[in-house]
């Protein structure tokens, strides 16, 4: 089983980043910078294909990496992830233990304030529990992803028009395509703490972009689920903007996405 790490980065030295991330085998690195370029960087267990491009957008960079991937299994990752020394072995074992899995979502250690999930058991991912997983937890069999014809949204994420949510949309599309997705308890690395590239507070843009995202995720249920989201997180998110005003902003985002 050939594993390939697909990395999205911005303005990085390829060789330095590969070493910092602990990439020890094959990979594809897409570096958003000010020029076009290509090079290969040799590592202990293979080589990393490095593409430079001036176009911005995390969805575009992940799709570019996916286009140039050739491994049996691919792992999406970011420039601030440090992989465990034995990440290859851990991922292979997980796929061997779940032969029917098209995709597996792994644990990655992050700061408690940024943690959105932690897998405590191996379980099937469904429409009820797919929304909390970041891209760097996602791996998949390349043949299954290409058969399903899935890709990342160009509307959401760093460098795009709307803040975030491209990872949730990607997993939703994978589920719609019938891919079998599992959560796994194996931890494959940790996040190096840094300032968020997209989150700058619970301001109007945050709620507006969340409304747009909810339209694409939930369709006709976007408004009731927006209200539920705000009520559940009101103590954290609605300190400066009231729940009522935040809902109005999210509703405007839903309407914008609907085209009315």
Short mmCIF file of the C-alpha atoms (twelve columns), coordinates in Angstrom:
data_MODEL
# 
_entry.id   MODEL 
# 
loop_
_atom_site.group_PDB 
_atom_site.id 
_atom_site.type_symbol 
_atom_site.label_atom_id 
_atom_site.label_alt_id 
_atom_site.label_comp_id 
_atom_site.label_asym_id 
_atom_site.label_seq_id 
_atom_site.Cartn_x 
_atom_site.Cartn_y 
_atom_site.Cartn_z 
_atom_site.pdbx_PDB_model_num 
ATOM 1   C CA . UNK A 1   0.000   0.000  0.000   1 
ATOM 2   C CA . UNK A 2   1.553   3.259  -1.154  1 
ATOM 3   C CA . UNK A 3   0.699   6.216  1.088   1 
ATOM 4   C CA . UNK A 4   0.961   9.782  -0.172  1 
ATOM 5   C CA . UNK A 5   0.674   12.956 1.947   1 
ATOM 6   C CA . UNK A 6   -1.050  15.869 0.184   1 
ATOM 7   C CA . UNK A 7   0.028   19.199 1.683   1 
ATOM 8   C CA . UNK A 8   -1.484  22.664 1.221   1 
ATOM 9   C CA . UNK A 9   0.914   25.494 2.110   1 
ATOM 10  C CA . UNK A 10  1.444   29.226 1.636   1 
ATOM 11  C CA . UNK A 11  4.816   30.891 0.953   1 
ATOM 12  C CA . UNK A 12  6.998   28.088 2.298   1 
ATOM 13  C CA . UNK A 13  10.414  26.684 1.453   1 
ATOM 14  C CA . UNK A 14  9.525   23.200 0.233   1 
ATOM 15  C CA . UNK A 15  12.496  21.274 1.629   1 
ATOM 16  C CA . UNK A 16  12.307  22.988 5.021   1 
ATOM 17  C CA . UNK A 17  8.568   22.382 5.332   1 
ATOM 18  C CA . UNK A 18  8.840   18.711 4.373   1 
ATOM 19  C CA . UNK A 19  11.486  18.202 7.041   1 
ATOM 20  C CA . UNK A 20  9.487   20.159 9.630   1 
ATOM 21  C CA . UNK A 21  6.352   18.129 8.954   1 
ATOM 22  C CA . UNK A 22  8.245   14.841 9.287   1 
ATOM 23  C CA . UNK A 23  7.170   13.606 5.852   1 
ATOM 24  C CA . UNK A 24  9.142   10.402 5.400   1 
ATOM 25  C CA . UNK A 25  7.658   8.980  2.199   1 
ATOM 26  C CA . UNK A 26  5.870   10.044 -0.972  1 
ATOM 27  C CA . UNK A 27  3.821   13.218 -1.113  1 
ATOM 28  C CA . UNK A 28  2.515   16.159 -3.104  1 
ATOM 29  C CA . UNK A 29  3.101   19.692 -1.835  1 
ATOM 30  C CA . UNK A 30  1.200   22.618 -3.347  1 
ATOM 31  C CA . UNK A 31  2.744   25.925 -2.314  1 
ATOM 32  C CA . UNK A 32  0.745   29.100 -2.941  1 
ATOM 33  C CA . UNK A 33  3.348   31.797 -3.560  1 
ATOM 34  C CA . UNK A 34  4.162   34.450 -6.179  1 
ATOM 35  C CA . UNK A 35  5.348   32.258 -9.042  1 
ATOM 36  C CA . UNK A 36  4.920   28.992 -10.904 1 
ATOM 37  C CA . UNK A 37  7.419   26.206 -10.363 1 
ATOM 38  C CA . UNK A 38  8.040   22.501 -9.875  1 
ATOM 39  C CA . UNK A 39  10.665  20.452 -8.084  1 
ATOM 40  C CA . UNK A 40  10.992  17.101 -6.363  1 
ATOM 41  C CA . UNK A 41  12.407  16.715 -2.879  1 
ATOM 42  C CA . UNK A 42  13.889  13.347 -1.937  1 
ATOM 43  C CA . UNK A 43  12.973  11.892 1.449   1 
ATOM 44  C CA . UNK A 44  13.955  8.665  3.168   1 
ATOM 45  C CA . UNK A 45  11.086  6.584  1.811   1 
ATOM 46  C CA . UNK A 46  10.438  8.226  -1.550  1 
ATOM 47  C CA . UNK A 47  10.010  11.732 -2.905  1 
ATOM 48  C CA . UNK A 48  7.662   14.712 -2.650  1 
ATOM 49  C CA . UNK A 49  6.412   16.458 -5.794  1 
ATOM 50  C CA . UNK A 50  6.339   20.201 -5.102  1 
ATOM 51  C CA . UNK A 51  4.193   22.569 -7.150  1 
ATOM 52  C CA . UNK A 52  4.308   26.363 -6.806  1 
ATOM 53  C CA . UNK A 53  1.383   28.492 -7.975  1 
ATOM 54  C CA . UNK A 54  0.307   32.121 -7.445  1 
ATOM 55  C CA . UNK A 55  -3.437  31.346 -7.405  1 
ATOM 56  C CA . UNK A 56  -4.973  31.442 -3.937  1 
ATOM 57  C CA . UNK A 57  -7.473  29.205 -2.201  1 
ATOM 58  C CA . UNK A 58  -7.057  26.147 0.010   1 
ATOM 59  C CA . UNK A 59  -9.681  24.251 -1.984  1 
ATOM 60  C CA . UNK A 60  -7.788  24.897 -5.203  1 
ATOM 61  C CA . UNK A 61  -4.505  23.747 -3.672  1 
ATOM 62  C CA . UNK A 62  -6.040  20.527 -2.295  1 
ATOM 63  C CA . UNK A 63  -7.661  19.767 -5.649  1 
ATOM 64  C CA . UNK A 64  -4.322  20.378 -7.389  1 
ATOM 65  C CA . UNK A 65  -2.587  17.980 -5.007  1 
ATOM 66  C CA . UNK A 66  -5.322  15.401 -5.542  1 
ATOM 67  C CA . UNK A 67  -4.952  15.767 -9.319  1 
ATOM 68  C CA . UNK A 68  -1.237  14.921 -9.140  1 
ATOM 69  C CA . UNK A 69  -1.573  12.141 -6.539  1 
ATOM 70  C CA . UNK A 70  -0.625  8.569  -7.428  1 
ATOM 71  C CA . UNK A 71  -0.687  6.700  -4.107  1 
ATOM 72  C CA . UNK A 72  -3.048  3.936  -3.082  1 
ATOM 73  C CA . UNK A 73  -4.049  5.979  -0.029  1 
ATOM 74  C CA . UNK A 74  -3.791  9.767  0.318   1 
ATOM 75  C CA . UNK A 75  -3.686  11.815 3.511   1 
ATOM 76  C CA . UNK A 76  -4.638  15.493 3.381   1 
ATOM 77  C CA . UNK A 77  -2.480  17.718 5.545   1 
ATOM 78  C CA . UNK A 78  -1.516  21.325 6.303   1 
ATOM 79  C CA . UNK A 79  1.739   23.171 6.809   1 
ATOM 80  C CA . UNK A 80  1.262   23.344 10.598  1 
ATOM 81  C CA . UNK A 81  0.891   19.576 11.096  1 
ATOM 82  C CA . UNK A 82  3.814   17.533 12.433  1 
ATOM 83  C CA . UNK A 83  3.326   13.879 11.590  1 
ATOM 84  C CA . UNK A 84  4.231   11.084 13.994  1 
ATOM 85  C CA . UNK A 85  7.459   9.193  13.136  1 
ATOM 86  C CA . UNK A 86  5.425   6.045  12.436  1 
ATOM 87  C CA . UNK A 87  2.447   7.662  10.718  1 
ATOM 88  C CA . UNK A 88  2.803   5.421  7.641   1 
ATOM 89  C CA . UNK A 89  2.637   2.232  9.684   1 
ATOM 90  C CA . UNK A 90  -0.336  3.509  11.686  1 
ATOM 91  C CA . UNK A 91  -2.333  4.421  8.604   1 
ATOM 92  C CA . UNK A 92  -1.575  1.124  6.851   1 
ATOM 93  C CA . UNK A 93  -2.663  -0.850 9.917   1 
ATOM 94  C CA . UNK A 94  -5.914  1.094  10.110  1 
ATOM 95  C CA . UNK A 95  -6.781  0.315  6.496   1 
ATOM 96  C CA . UNK A 96  -5.823  -3.329 6.968   1 
ATOM 97  C CA . UNK A 97  -8.179  -3.518 9.959   1 
ATOM 98  C CA . UNK A 98  -11.015 -1.899 7.949   1 
ATOM 99  C CA . UNK A 99  -10.800 -3.484 4.489   1 
ATOM 100 C CA . UNK A 100 -14.192 -2.075 3.439   1 
ATOM 101 C CA . UNK A 101 -13.225 1.527  4.306   1 
ATOM 102 C CA . UNK A 102 -12.984 3.979  1.432   1 
ATOM 103 C CA . UNK A 103 -11.896 6.748  3.821   1 
ATOM 104 C CA . UNK A 104 -10.603 6.926  7.401   1 
ATOM 105 C CA . UNK A 105 -10.562 10.009 9.650   1 
ATOM 106 C CA . UNK A 106 -7.684  9.973  12.158  1 
ATOM 107 C CA . UNK A 107 -6.974  11.806 15.400  1 
ATOM 108 C CA . UNK A 108 -4.536  14.727 15.365  1 
ATOM 109 C CA . UNK A 109 -3.559  16.480 18.603  1 
ATOM 110 C CA . UNK A 110 -4.481  20.183 18.739  1 
ATOM 111 C CA . UNK A 111 -4.795  22.829 21.451  1 
ATOM 112 C CA . UNK A 112 -7.926  22.264 23.597  1 
ATOM 113 C CA . UNK A 113 -9.391  25.598 22.466  1 
ATOM 114 C CA . UNK A 114 -9.237  24.465 18.806  1 
ATOM 115 C CA . UNK A 115 -10.332 20.876 19.226  1 
ATOM 116 C CA . UNK A 116 -13.549 20.057 17.389  1 
ATOM 117 C CA . UNK A 117 -13.406 16.263 17.688  1 
ATOM 118 C CA . UNK A 118 -11.549 13.328 19.207  1 
ATOM 119 C CA . UNK A 119 -12.284 9.754  18.127  1 
ATOM 120 C CA . UNK A 120 -12.695 7.517  21.167  1 
ATOM 121 C CA . UNK A 121 -13.938 4.515  19.215  1 
ATOM 122 C CA . UNK A 122 -13.831 3.158  15.702  1 
ATOM 123 C CA . UNK A 123 -17.185 3.976  14.139  1 
ATOM 124 C CA . UNK A 124 -18.920 4.653  10.855  1 
ATOM 125 C CA . UNK A 125 -19.243 8.283  9.782   1 
ATOM 126 C CA . UNK A 126 -22.752 9.268  8.692   1 
ATOM 127 C CA . UNK A 127 -24.710 12.436 7.962   1 
ATOM 128 C CA . UNK A 128 -25.181 12.818 11.722  1 
ATOM 129 C CA . UNK A 129 -21.525 13.127 12.688  1 
ATOM 130 C CA . UNK A 130 -19.435 14.245 9.695   1 
ATOM 131 C CA . UNK A 131 -19.411 18.003 10.343  1 
ATOM 132 C CA . UNK A 132 -16.634 18.348 12.923  1 
ATOM 133 C CA . UNK A 133 -13.660 16.911 11.060  1 
ATOM 134 C CA . UNK A 134 -10.870 19.127 9.666   1 
ATOM 135 C CA . UNK A 135 -9.144  18.326 6.390   1 
ATOM 136 C CA . UNK A 136 -5.926  17.187 8.102   1 
ATOM 137 C CA . UNK A 137 -7.795  14.272 9.684   1 
ATOM 138 C CA . UNK A 138 -8.990  12.962 6.316   1 
ATOM 139 C CA . UNK A 139 -7.462  10.087 4.372   1 
ATOM 140 C CA . UNK A 140 -8.895  8.044  1.546   1 
ATOM 141 C CA . UNK A 141 -8.259  5.415  -1.064  1 
ATOM 142 C CA . UNK A 142 -7.371  7.384  -4.196  1 
ATOM 143 C CA . UNK A 143 -9.288  5.010  -6.457  1 
ATOM 144 C CA . UNK A 144 -12.469 5.531  -4.387  1 
ATOM 145 C CA . UNK A 145 -12.127 9.329  -4.391  1 
ATOM 146 C CA . UNK A 146 -11.644 9.401  -8.155  1 
ATOM 147 C CA . UNK A 147 -14.486 6.980  -8.741  1 
ATOM 148 C CA . UNK A 148 -16.747 9.245  -6.689  1 
ATOM 149 C CA . UNK A 149 -15.513 12.302 -8.638  1 
ATOM 150 C CA . UNK A 150 -15.312 14.469 -5.497  1 
ATOM 151 C CA . UNK A 151 -13.280 17.623 -4.973  1 
ATOM 152 C CA . UNK A 152 -12.964 20.532 -2.558  1 
ATOM 153 C CA . UNK A 153 -15.169 23.607 -2.902  1 
ATOM 154 C CA . UNK A 154 -13.502 26.731 -4.297  1 
ATOM 155 C CA . UNK A 155 -15.960 28.987 -2.420  1 
ATOM 156 C CA . UNK A 156 -14.863 28.200 1.136   1 
ATOM 157 C CA . UNK A 157 -11.629 28.170 3.145   1 
ATOM 158 C CA . UNK A 158 -8.473  30.260 3.353   1 
ATOM 159 C CA . UNK A 159 -8.011  32.430 0.271   1 
ATOM 160 C CA . UNK A 160 -11.622 31.932 -0.888  1 
ATOM 161 C CA . UNK A 161 -14.683 34.200 -0.702  1 
ATOM 162 C CA . UNK A 162 -16.171 32.564 2.392   1 
ATOM 163 C CA . UNK A 163 -14.294 31.721 5.564   1 
ATOM 164 C CA . UNK A 164 -14.346 27.978 6.158   1 
ATOM 165 C CA . UNK A 165 -16.321 24.791 5.753   1 
ATOM 166 C CA . UNK A 166 -14.673 23.253 2.696   1 
ATOM 167 C CA . UNK A 167 -13.749 20.140 4.673   1 
ATOM 168 C CA . UNK A 168 -17.363 19.552 5.809   1 
ATOM 169 C CA . UNK A 169 -18.614 20.030 2.259   1 
ATOM 170 C CA . UNK A 170 -16.018 17.563 0.998   1 
ATOM 171 C CA . UNK A 171 -17.069 14.883 3.486   1 
ATOM 172 C CA . UNK A 172 -20.752 15.531 2.729   1 
ATOM 173 C CA . UNK A 173 -20.075 15.010 -0.982  1 
ATOM 174 C CA . UNK A 174 -18.163 11.811 -0.213  1 
ATOM 175 C CA . UNK A 175 -21.142 10.500 1.768   1 
ATOM 176 C CA . UNK A 176 -23.525 11.467 -1.049  1 
ATOM 177 C CA . UNK A 177 -21.328 9.516  -3.446  1 
ATOM 178 C CA . UNK A 178 -21.747 6.417  -1.275  1 
ATOM 179 C CA . UNK A 179 -18.195 6.206  0.096   1 
ATOM 180 C CA . UNK A 180 -17.747 4.239  3.316   1 
ATOM 181 C CA . UNK A 181 -16.091 6.533  5.878   1 
ATOM 182 C CA . UNK A 182 -14.805 5.522  9.315   1 
ATOM 183 C CA . UNK A 183 -13.459 7.410  12.316  1 
ATOM 184 C CA . UNK A 184 -10.386 5.780  13.872  1 
ATOM 185 C CA . UNK A 185 -8.772  6.178  17.299  1 
ATOM 186 C CA . UNK A 186 -5.198  6.225  15.968  1 
ATOM 187 C CA . UNK A 187 -3.376  9.530  16.410  1 
ATOM 188 C CA . UNK A 188 -1.093  10.337 13.465  1 
ATOM 189 C CA . UNK A 189 0.402   13.692 14.495  1 
ATOM 190 C CA . UNK A 190 -0.041  17.034 16.179  1 
ATOM 191 C CA . UNK A 191 -0.777  20.595 15.210  1 
ATOM 192 C CA . UNK A 192 1.854   23.244 15.747  1 
ATOM 193 C CA . UNK A 193 0.060   26.172 17.362  1 
ATOM 194 C CA . UNK A 194 -0.167  29.347 15.280  1 
ATOM 195 C CA . UNK A 195 -2.586  32.157 14.573  1 
ATOM 196 C CA . UNK A 196 -5.605  31.005 12.574  1 
ATOM 197 C CA . UNK A 197 -5.547  31.872 8.883   1 
ATOM 198 C CA . UNK A 198 -9.335  32.355 8.750   1 
ATOM 199 C CA . UNK A 199 -10.787 32.949 12.238  1 
ATOM 200 C CA . UNK A 200 -10.616 36.500 13.585  1 
ATOM 201 C CA . UNK A 201 -13.609 36.573 15.918  1 
ATOM 202 C CA . UNK A 202 -17.373 36.144 16.038  1 
ATOM 203 C CA . UNK A 203 -18.139 39.158 13.897  1 
ATOM 204 C CA . UNK A 204 -20.670 39.791 11.127  1 
ATOM 205 C CA . UNK A 205 -18.593 38.090 8.428   1 
ATOM 206 C CA . UNK A 206 -18.285 34.961 10.565  1 
ATOM 207 C CA . UNK A 207 -22.067 34.618 10.887  1 
ATOM 208 C CA . UNK A 208 -22.749 35.643 7.282   1 
ATOM 209 C CA . UNK A 209 -20.304 33.060 5.900   1 
ATOM 210 C CA . UNK A 210 -21.745 30.424 8.229   1 
ATOM 211 C CA . UNK A 211 -25.181 31.141 6.807   1 
ATOM 212 C CA . UNK A 212 -23.888 30.632 3.258   1 
ATOM 213 C CA . UNK A 213 -22.251 27.382 4.337   1 
ATOM 214 C CA . UNK A 214 -25.425 26.121 6.008   1 
ATOM 215 C CA . UNK A 215 -27.350 26.593 2.766   1 
ATOM 216 C CA . UNK A 216 -24.904 24.348 0.916   1 
ATOM 217 C CA . UNK A 217 -24.758 21.812 3.735   1 
ATOM 218 C CA . UNK A 218 -28.406 21.585 4.764   1 
ATOM 219 C CA . UNK A 219 -30.591 23.094 2.046   1 
ATOM 220 C CA . UNK A 220 -34.154 23.627 3.316   1 
ATOM 221 C CA . UNK A 221 -33.059 22.947 6.894   1 
ATOM 222 C CA . UNK A 222 -30.477 25.764 6.836   1 
ATOM 223 C CA . UNK A 223 -32.536 28.283 8.838   1 
ATOM 224 C CA . UNK A 224 -33.733 26.025 11.695  1 
ATOM 225 C CA . UNK A 225 -30.251 24.531 12.015  1 
ATOM 226 C CA . UNK A 226 -28.759 28.048 12.020  1 
ATOM 227 C CA . UNK A 227 -30.968 28.943 14.976  1 
ATOM 228 C CA . UNK A 228 -30.041 25.719 16.751  1 
ATOM 229 C CA . UNK A 229 -26.329 26.378 16.118  1 
ATOM 230 C CA . UNK A 230 -26.566 29.884 17.608  1 
ATOM 231 C CA . UNK A 231 -28.553 28.769 20.635  1 
ATOM 232 C CA . UNK A 232 -26.168 25.922 21.478  1 
ATOM 233 C CA . UNK A 233 -23.108 28.206 21.166  1 
ATOM 234 C CA . UNK A 234 -24.693 31.436 22.433  1 
ATOM 235 C CA . UNK A 235 -22.464 31.761 25.509  1 
ATOM 236 C CA . UNK A 236 -19.312 31.610 23.401  1 
ATOM 237 C CA . UNK A 237 -20.293 33.196 20.098  1 
ATOM 238 C CA . UNK A 238 -22.970 35.735 20.993  1 
ATOM 239 C CA . UNK A 239 -21.267 37.924 23.581  1 
ATOM 240 C CA . UNK A 240 -20.962 40.955 21.309  1 
ATOM 241 C CA . UNK A 241 -23.628 40.161 18.714  1 
ATOM 242 C CA . UNK A 242 -26.948 38.955 20.102  1 
ATOM 243 C CA . UNK A 243 -28.482 35.654 19.075  1 
ATOM 244 C CA . UNK A 244 -31.284 37.527 17.309  1 
ATOM 245 C CA . UNK A 245 -28.931 39.726 15.290  1 
ATOM 246 C CA . UNK A 246 -26.598 36.814 14.525  1 
ATOM 247 C CA . UNK A 247 -29.565 34.838 13.213  1 
ATOM 248 C CA . UNK A 248 -30.563 37.732 10.956  1 
ATOM 249 C CA . UNK A 249 -27.017 37.819 9.587   1 
ATOM 250 C CA . UNK A 250 -26.969 34.060 9.018   1 
ATOM 251 C CA . UNK A 251 -30.368 34.283 7.334   1 
ATOM 252 C CA . UNK A 252 -28.977 36.921 4.970   1 
ATOM 253 C CA . UNK A 253 -26.117 34.540 4.159   1 
ATOM 254 C CA . UNK A 254 -28.584 31.725 3.431   1 
ATOM 255 C CA . UNK A 255 -30.575 34.024 1.140   1 
ATOM 256 C CA . UNK A 256 -27.416 35.135 -0.672  1 
ATOM 257 C CA . UNK A 257 -26.513 31.502 -1.335  1 
ATOM 258 C CA . UNK A 258 -30.042 30.828 -2.587  1 
ATOM 259 C CA . UNK A 259 -29.720 33.739 -4.992  1 
ATOM 260 C CA . UNK A 260 -32.491 35.852 -3.502  1 
# 
